Amino acid sequence: MELYRYALTKQVVTAGKLIAALDLPPETVRDGLAGMVDLGLLRRVEGGDGWYAATNPDEAPEGTVGPLERAMWQQRADIERARKRLSALAPLRGRQARERTKSPSERIEDLGDVRGLIAGLAASCEEEVLTSQPGGGRREAVLEEAVGRDEQMLRRGVRMRTLYQHTARFSPGTRAYVERVTRLGADVRTLDDRIMRLLVFDRKVAVISVRDNSNGAMIVYDPDAVHFLVNAFELAWSSAQPFPLNWDNGELAEIGEELKLKIFRLLSEGLTDQVIAKRMGMSVRTCRRHIAEVMSRLEAETRFRAGYLLGSRGWQAAARGSEASPPVAQGDATS
C-alpha cells in the first residue's frame, strides 16, 4: 500500500527512489514492485531503465482479473462439452451390461461400478423404471446424483414408479426430490414396513442389494427372475399410499400412528430396538421415542404391559385421552 500510494503521486518511480523516499529494505521494495506489476497496478515504462508508472486502480482489475475470468469460463465450457460427449456413450454401456454376459446374474462389489452401471441402464431405458428405496429419507448426495438422471428419463417419456417407507415423508430433501420428479410425471408411494432395495429397467434388467456388501449389487438378467421381482414390486405397490406433496397435519398424524402400531407389533415378535429402527427406516433414538410415547398414553410401566394392553384393548386404547400425535419434526424421523 505504501509503495502504490507513493507511485500514484509521481509520474514514474524506480526501486532506488522508492527505497530512498520510504526508507524500506531493498528486498521489500523489489518484492512489492513485482507484486504490483503482476496485479497490473504498475507498468514498466518503455525506454526507461527500471522505471515504473502507476496505472488507474479502477482499470487494473479488468486487465488482470479479466483474462483469468475468461480462461475460467472457457474451462467450464470445455468441461460441459466433455460431459456431453461422455453422456452420449452411456447408452452403449447400458446395452453392454445386458449383452456382455450369458450368466443370469452378475455380482458387482465396487460402489463406483454399480453407479456407473445404473447410469448406463438409465440412459438406455426406453419405457419404464421401477424403484424401491428402503431406509427412510435418502442422503442429499444420493438425491443430487439421482435427480438429474431421473429427470432425463422422464423427459424422454419413460414411466417411473418409486416406493419409499413412510418415514421418507419427513425428510425435506426427499420431499424436494419427489416434488421435482412428480412434476414430470413420476408416481411415488410409501409403505410403513421394510421394503427391498430394487431397480428394474424396462422389465428386462433388475438391480438388487447383496447381503454382505452395502456398496455392492446384484444385476439380474434372467427373464423369470426379473418377472418375479416385478410381481413383488407390484404387490407392495398395491398396498402403498401416495406420497403427499403438501403437508397435511391430519394425514401425517395418521401415518405417525401407523408407525407406532407397527413398532409395537415388531416388539411383540421379539425384535430389538436396533432391528426395528432399521426395518422402519428411522433412527434408534426416534424408534425409542415412539415406544415411550405409547407407553405414556397407556400408563404402562413396561413394554410388556404396553403390549398386553394394546393386544387386549386394541390400538384405540393408546389414543384415548389425548389428541392425535403431531407430525414428527422435519428431518427427525430418519435422523
Secondary structure, DSSP 4 states (H G I P E B T S, - for coil): -HHHHHHHTSS-B-HHHHHHHH---HHHHHHHHHHHHHHTSEEEPTTSSS-EEEPPTTTHHHHHHHHHHHHHHHHHHHHHHHHHHHHHHHHHHHHHHHHS--SSEEEE--HHHHHHHHHHHHHH--SEEEEE--SSSPPHHHHHHHHHHHHHHHHTT-EEEEEEEGGGGG-HHHHHHHHHHHHTT-EEEEESS----EEEETTTEEEE--SS-TT-EEEE--HHHHHHHHHHHHHHHHH-EE--SS--HHHHHHHHHHHHHHHHHHHHTT--HHHHHHHHTS-HHHHHHHHHHHHHHHT-SSHHHHHHHHHHH-THHHHTTSPPPPPPPTTTTT-
